[in-house]
Amino acid sequence: MQLPFQVVEQQYRTAVNARRRMRRCPWCRSPTEGVGAPANPHDPTNVAPPQPPSALAAPPDTVGAEFHALVAGMRAHLGDAAAQGQACEDLRIMTSGNAEMQSLAGAAGAMEAVVAAMHAYPQSEEVQQPACAAVIAMTAGNAEMTTLAGAAGAVEAVVAAMRDHTQSEGVQGEACGALGSMTLNNAANQTRAENGGAVEAVVAAMQAHPQSEEVQGGACAAFYSMTFGHADNQARAVRSGAMEAVVAAVLAQPQSEGLQAGACEVLFAMTRNNAANQTRAGNGGAVQAVVAAMHAHPQSEGVQRGACAALGGMTHGNAANQARAANGSAVEAVMAAMLAHPLSVGVQGGACISLGGMTRDNAAHQARAGNGGAVEAMVAAMLAHPQSEVVQGAACDALGNMTRGSAENQNRAGNDGAVDAVVAAMHAHPQSKGVQRGACEALGAMTARNPENQARAGNGGAVEAAVVAMLGHPQSEGVQGGAFAALSGMTQGNAANHTRAGNGGAAEAVVAAMRAHPQSVRVQSMACAALGGMTRGNAAHQARAGDSGAVEAVVAAVLAHPHNEGVQAAACGALGGITAGNAANQARAGNGGAVEAVVAAIRAHPQSEMVQGFSCGALGCMTGGNAANQTRAVQAGAVQALNTVLTIHPESGRVHSRVTALLQRLS
């Protein structure tokens, strides 16, 4: 960290050097420099003595005038290639790492002048290389200048430079850097790069300069910026051989810390949520290469951060890459990274992403991670970085994946304070869809069939937090689905949490979600499961559900998704829970067409024991003691449908007993 006086001194040196360089060009001398300057403006003795920090630099209006003078000179001397190249170099020095200088340059028209120089001298390496460097300096970390560069045609100009100077390491390296700077977090420039053939140009640069750390590193930066969140560029990159080129770079230069870090970030950007790219990366040896990078650079925060994220991107939902990661001791490498860099938000967040990806739907990796202390490490990361949305969201995802279906990891999570940490994350980041979704899913995974964690969640306010999440993000399918999972896990068999859910407005929130997402199979099936769990055997919740329109919402789900077994089974389960022993809800179900909908489900899924079990249960609950619904069932053809079920499932005791009882009631 720099101290205040060091910052002042650095600014002083930067300003002095910039003013020195500006005086090298004939047109750059500002009016404030007077008329007594030496006759030869390129004379190296034409340097004013440095001033103390108190007189450090010209005021902003003077500096702005110097930029205007420089740009005016570039326009007036467009026929002088050497002067154009020098002016681009001066712009690079003046604007590098200085947001104020970047903005002043933009206001003076410097970006347009640089692009004009590139168009005027397409074959001049002496112009193209400093011009690309100037683009980097003027746009780095400056969203306004990045947009300006795109509008000025800088993306296309840089790609043209790469095509015209394929053998120039300098041009290729600076051009890759310029593309990376201009397309970072800028969708419009990403699209310009796509349309201009930038992805292919960068691949060609890597292939032409395999031993150049500058080119390979710049190319990785460009790939990351161009492909992150941009599916079309991801696809173009893979078709063009980018994946293979990046892996080759990692393998060719294992000691280059910067290259290893950049390459890992590219692999994350290209494989994140992209199954085809995951497969290509795995087949190309990327998983092993990333783990090797982690072993080679254990103290490098950049390498560890990028590598952890890359492993997460490559292994998420990909069994083959999960196996490769396990064989390469990736879990252990990630744990080592977390221990070595506990204060690094980037490393901790990346490690959470990778552990989540490697343990998803993988019991062996869950056990390996649990035995290696991963659950405790997730909680420690959450406690150390409470304000980091990335860490909190990724840690919640990882906890969910590590504990889902693993009683041992559930117990570890409960004992290590994971439930409380997840609830704290929800309170700290109420507006973050990612955190709320991941937290809800983690709560569902940690509490499912685990009474101790259910009690911890209830006492810690998790039930209420899940309802708040639903109400706060009504249009987010992910949050709604996660909240249903949380409510189901926390309330199943737990009377206290049932009461908390009811008092917190859970039934009303679930019904609202069903109405907001009528076509979502996930929302409808999980909502129905949640309603069934909350209302079964709970008269107060049955009344709340009925009053909130739950019966009608469930019937709508049955009618909207007639061919989906999951929705049909969950909906029938919900109808059974809502109507059992509740005359008012039985009447609502009858008047709302629920009886006919359930009979239709019996007919539509004769081979599904799951659907038959829940539908027969629902029909029994709706018709018990209700003559009107019994009549509706008979008129809908329930008797014939039930007799058919008996012949198809003669060995199923659950189905057989329910069908027999129904037939006796309806006969």
Buried (B, 14 or more C-beta within 10 A) or exposed (E): EEEEEEEBBEBBEBBBEBBBBBBBBEBBBBEEBEEEEEEEBEEEEBEEEBEEBEEBBBEEEBBBBBBBBBBBBBBEBBEBBEBBBBBBBBBBBBBBEBEEBBBBBBEBBBBBBBBBBBBBBBEBBBBBBBBBBBBBBBBBEBEEBBBBBBBBBBBBBBBBBBBBBBEBBBBBBBBBBBBBBBBBEBEBBBBBBBEBBBBBBBBBBBBBBEEBBBBBBBBBBBBBBBBBEBEBBBBBBBEBBBBBBBBBBBBEBBEBBBBBBBBBBBBBBBBBEBEEBBBBBBBBBBBBBBBBBBBBBBEBBBBBBBBBBBBBBBBBEBEBBBBBBBEBBBBBBBBBBBEBBBEBBBBBBBBBBBBBBBBBEBEEBBBBBBEBBBBBBBBBBBEBBBEBBBBBBBBBBBBBBBBBEBEEBBBBBBBBBBBBBBBBBBEBBEEBBBBBBBBBBBBBBBBBEBEEBBBBBBBBBBBBBBBBBBBBBBEBBBBBBBBBBBBBBBBBEBEBBBBBBBBBBBBBBBBBBBBBBEEBBBBBBBBBBBBBBBBBEBEEBBBBBBBBBBBBBBBBBBEBBEEBBBBBBBBBBBBBBBBBEBEEBBBBBBBBBBBBBBBBBBBBBBEBBBBBBBBBBBBBBBBBEBEEBBBBBBEBBBBEBBEBBBEEBEEBEEBBEBBEEBBEBBE
